[in-house]
């Protein structure tokens, strides 16, 4: 390979990272006839957490021509989400189709190594020039404008590639967010996670077989996710504050910590009693953050490179796909009119952040003790609004009515008048 691309080879767009956000942006830009080169440091398939899709991913997957591939695959179908209290009491399932009678209300529980590989191959099929095993060492700037990247091939050789736009989809290690000092850690969501995989754990039958379960641990100190995957595998992980989960304990051993938390989750204990653990333990710490801005001249952030919220409502892949789609549309519009300024490339940010903030608010309310069951019992006519939030239909102002009602439920009641003896 030559040390630098010729003018003929020069892509319109460089995408850093081949995860869902990067492959989405690359595919949609290539669909419009632009030359796209995507650089991914790993070779797919590779492990990643975040297995549960929510229904609103449907619309982006449809644009990507991914739906038929998913329908023909072996991923477990997901129709609902269900919540369990710290006392082991189950909520009614939130069946998505009862709220929205459309095929989008059935989604999937995916093994991310397979799903992400499908997405990357789909990008190839749409004309994206995909390079795996190539590390992006730095984003090249001229003044404040991103103009390309410096790469390292697997043989150690380096080269530069220039483009009109750089899409940073490099995940939580986000190259641009780090270089420009744009990361803002969430002041409230200082959470950590510890998880593993089980074979032969209990799973419900019928349309409940693929439901995601969110199970609180005693004292509402944290919660477990319970996600049924194909091949009789279940993903089971605990999320709690970093301080609670990993500090002030007599041990740093992940198995000991995990087992202690399982014992505090009465709904979980019987479900894995006869199961076999089939992987080691994985941990992630302090992972909620957001960039101060989504774009600048010649560059735009998508997926985890822009921000990560919390795994509670499985919004990660949705936010990656949605930001990838919105950024792709802004890039294509900008290239068509010769405007790759930060204002053009990030014109989608305000509306996206409003939706992200609604999901964040629902996450914070859960950690603050919000009860879905109590809310629906008191305000049954607003169950649809709650379901909209859970399916990821986040981008409409009418949903804010839910938070007004949640606030009202938290207002202290006037003290009872003491009886006169």
N, C-alpha and C positions, 0 to 999 in steps of 0.2 A: 504493500500500500504506500502511496505517496504520503509525504509528511503533512501536506495540507490539501484540502479538497479543491478541485478546480471550480471555476465559476459555473460550469455546466452541472457539476455534481452538487453544488451548494443547495442544501435543503431550504425550504421556506421556514420550516419549524424544526427545532430540536426538542425532544421530550426526554427528560431525565427520569428514569424509573418505569418499570413495566407492570406495576400493580394496577388495580382497577381504575384509579384516577388517571394514571398515565396512559393506559391502553385505551380508555374511553376518549380522552382528548385527542390522542393520535389518530384513532379510527375515524372520528367525526371530522377532523380536519382533512384527512386523506380522502374521505368521501366527497369532499368539495374540490378535489383535483389538485391539492397542494402537495408538494414533496415534503415528506415527514421522515426524519430519522429518529429512532428511539434507542436509547442506550441504557442497558440494564446490567448491573454489576454481577448478578447471580446468573446461574443457568436454571431455567424453570424445568420441571416443577420444583418449588421450594416451599418449606413450611411457612405458614402465617396463621395468626389467630384472627378471629372475627368471622365465624362460620355462618351466622344466622342472617339471612336476607330479610328485609321487610318489604311489604307489597309495593310501595311507590318506586322501588328499583325497576319495576316492570317497564315503565315508559322509556327510560334510557336504554334498557336492554333491548327494547323493540327497535329503537333507532339504530342500535349497533348490529341488528340482525342476529342477536344471540338467543332469542326466545325459543326458536325451534330446536336449537342445540340443547338447551336446558330441558325442554320437554322430552327430548329423546334420550336424555341421560338417566343416570341411576340415583341422582340426589333425592333425599327424602323430601316429600312435599310438606309444606308448612301452611296450616290453615288458621292458626290461632296463637295467642300468647296467654299465659295463665300465671297468676300470682299466688304465692303461699305465704301466710303470715308466720311470724316467729313461733307461733303456737302450733303450726302444722295445719292451719285451716286454709282450704283452697278457695280462691275466688271463682266466680263463673268465668269460663273461658271467654276471651274477646275474639269471637269468630269474625274474621275480617269480611267475609262474604255477606254476613247479615247486615253489615253497614253499607257495603258497596257491592251489589250483585254484579260483578264483572270478573272476568278471568284473572285480572290483575290481583284479585284478593287471595289467590293461591300463589305462594312463593316457595322458596327452597331453603333447606339446611345444607350447606355446601362444605366440602372439604376444600379449604382455600388453596392448597397446592394444586388441586385439579381445576378449580374454577378460574384461578388467576392464569393458569396455563392456557385454558380455553380462550380466555379474553385476549391474551397476548397473540395466540395463533390467529384469532379473529382479526386482530389488527393487521397481521401479515396478509391475510386474505383480502383486506381492503387496500393494500398497496403500501402499507407502512414498512419502511426499511428497518428491521429490528436487528439490533446487535446485542447478543447476550455475552456475559463474561467480560464486558468492557466497563472500566471504572471511570466515572467523570471526576477528575481531580479538582477542577475549579470551573466556575462560570466566568467567562471573559467579559470585562466591562471596558467601555471607552467612555470616560466620564461617568455619568449615572446610567448610561444605556448598556444593557446586556447585548452582546454581539455574537456570542458563541460559547464553546466549551473547549477545555483542554482534557484530552482523554489518555488513558493508559490501557493498552491492549494486554492480553494475557501473556504475551511474550515479553512484556516489560517496556516495549516501545511506546513512545508518546506521539500524539498528533493533535492538531487543532481543527475543529470544524466550526464554521461560521453560519449564522442563519439570521433571518429577520426577527424571529421570536424564539425565546427559550421558555419552555413550559417545565417548571420544576415540580415533578411528582416523585421526589426522592424519599418520601415518607417522613418519619419522625426526626430523622437526622437532617432534614431539609437543608440543602446547601445554601440557598439564598437567605433563608430566615436566619441562619447562623452567621453568614458573612456580614449581613447588614444589621445584625442585632435587633431583629424584629419580633423575637419570641416573647410572649407574655404568658407566664404560668397562671393558671386559674387559681384565684385566691381561696376558693372554697373546695374545689374538687381535687384535693391532694390524696388521690386514691392509689391503691396498689392491688395487684391481682396475683393469684396463685392457682394454677390449674393443671389438670392431667386428663387422661383419656381412659375410659373403662369399656370393657367388652362384656356383653351379657347383662348389663344393668336393666332394670325394669323400664319398660316403655308402654305407654297407653296404646289402645287399639283404635281402629277406624280412623276417623279424621283427626283424632287427638294424638295419633302416633307421632306426628312431627311437630307438635307444639313446643315452643320455647317455654320453659318454666323459670320463673324468678322466685327464689325461696329465701326468705329472710332468716337470719340466724338470731338466736336468743338475745333479747335486749336490743334488737335492731342495730347491732354494731356493724353489720354488713349483710351481704347476700350471696347466694350461689346462683350461677347460671346452670341450666340443665338442658343440653341441646343434643337431640338424637340425630346421629349421622348414619350414612349407609354402612353396610358390612357389620351391623350390630355394635357399632361404636358409639359411645356417648362422650361429649365434651362436658366436663364438670369443673367449674372453677369458682373460687371465692373472691369477692371484691370487698374491700374495706379501706378505712383510712390507712395510710402508710404507717403511721405511728402505732395504730392498733395491731396491724398484721405482722409487722416485722421488728418493731422496737419493744423494749421493756418485756422481753420474753426470756425464759431461761434457756432457750435454744435458738439456733439459726437453721436447724435442720428443716428443710421444706416438708418432708413427709410428716414429721411430728406436728408442725404447725397446721398443715392441711387436715390431719386426722383430728386434731383438737377442735377445729372449726366444724368439721363434719358432725362431730358429737353434739355440737350446739345447734344443729339444724334438724329438728325432729322429722320434717318431711322428707329429708334426703336419706337418712340412715337406712330405712328399709329398702329403698330403691337400689342401693349399691351393695346391699348385704351379701348377695350371692354373685357379685360381679368380679371380674379380674381386671386389675390395673395393667394396662398394656404399654404405657410410656413412662418416662421419667416425669418430673415436675418442671413446669415452666413458671417464670415470674416476670412481672413487669411492674415498674415503680414510677410514681409521680408522673403520670402521662397526660394530664389535661392542660392544654395550652392553646394559644391562637396567635397568629401573626398580626402585627399592627396594621398591615395592609396586604391586599391580595395581589397587587401588581405594581409594576413600575415600568419605565420606558424599556420596551423590548423583552420584558419578562412577566410571567404570571405563575402563581402558586395554585396547585390543586391537591385535593385529598389531604392526607396527613401532613403534607408539606405546608399547607395553610393552617391546619389546626386539627386537634383531636379532642373529642368531647368526653365520652365515658361509654363503657360497653353496656350500660344498663338496658337501653332499649334497642340495642343492635343497630345503631344509626351509622356506624362507621362506613360501611360499603355504600349506603345510600348517599352520604355526604360526599364520598369520593366520586361516585358516578355523577352526581348532580353538579358538583363543582367542575368536574371534567367536561361535562356537557356545556355548561354555561361559559366556561373559559374558551372551549373550542369555538362556540358561536361568536364570541367576542373577537377571537383571533381571526377567524375567517372574514368577519365584517371589516376588521381593521386592515387586513391584507388587501381586501377588495378596494378599499378607498385610500390605501397608502398611509394609514394612521396606526402606528404600533406604539402609541404613547401609553403611559400607565393609566391615564383616564379612560382610554378606549379598552384596553385589555382587562381592566378591572371594573368595567361598567356594571357588572352583575353583582358586585360585592355587597352593596347595601341590602338588597332584597334577600340574598343568600344568608347574610348574617342575622337578619330578623328571624328567618326560619330556624337557623342554628340556635339562636337565643331562646326560641320557644321550646326546643327540645332540651336545652340546658336547664331551663326553668323547671320543666317536668322532672328532670333528673334530681335537681336540688330539692324539690318538694318531696320526692320519694325518700331522700336521705334525711329529710326533716320530719319524717313520720307520716307522710301523706298516705291515706288508705283509699285505694281504688274502690273497694267494696262500699265503704261508708259514703264516698262521694256519689257513686251511682245510686245508692239507696236514697240519698237526700235529693239528688238532681237527676232523676232517670232520663229526663229530656235532653240532658247534655252528654249522655253516654257516647253519642255519635261524635261529638267534638273530641272526647278523650280518645276514641278509636282513631280519628283522623291523626292525632298526634302519634299514636302507637304505630300506625301504618306508614308514617313519614310524610303525610300530606301537610307539610309544615308552613307552606308559603301563602297563607291567607289570614287577613287580620281578624276575621270573625272568631278564630280560635282563642283570641285573648280573653274572651268572655269567661272561659274556664278558669283563668287565673284570678279574675275578680271574685268568682264564687269560692275558689280555694282560700283566698285571703279572708273572705267573710266568715268561712268556717273556722278560721284560726283566731278571730277576734274574741277577746275574753268576754264571758257572759257576766252581767251584773250579779253581785252576790245576792243570795236568797235572803229575804227579810226573816230575821229570827222570830220564831213564834213567841208570843207573849204568854208567859206562864200565868 
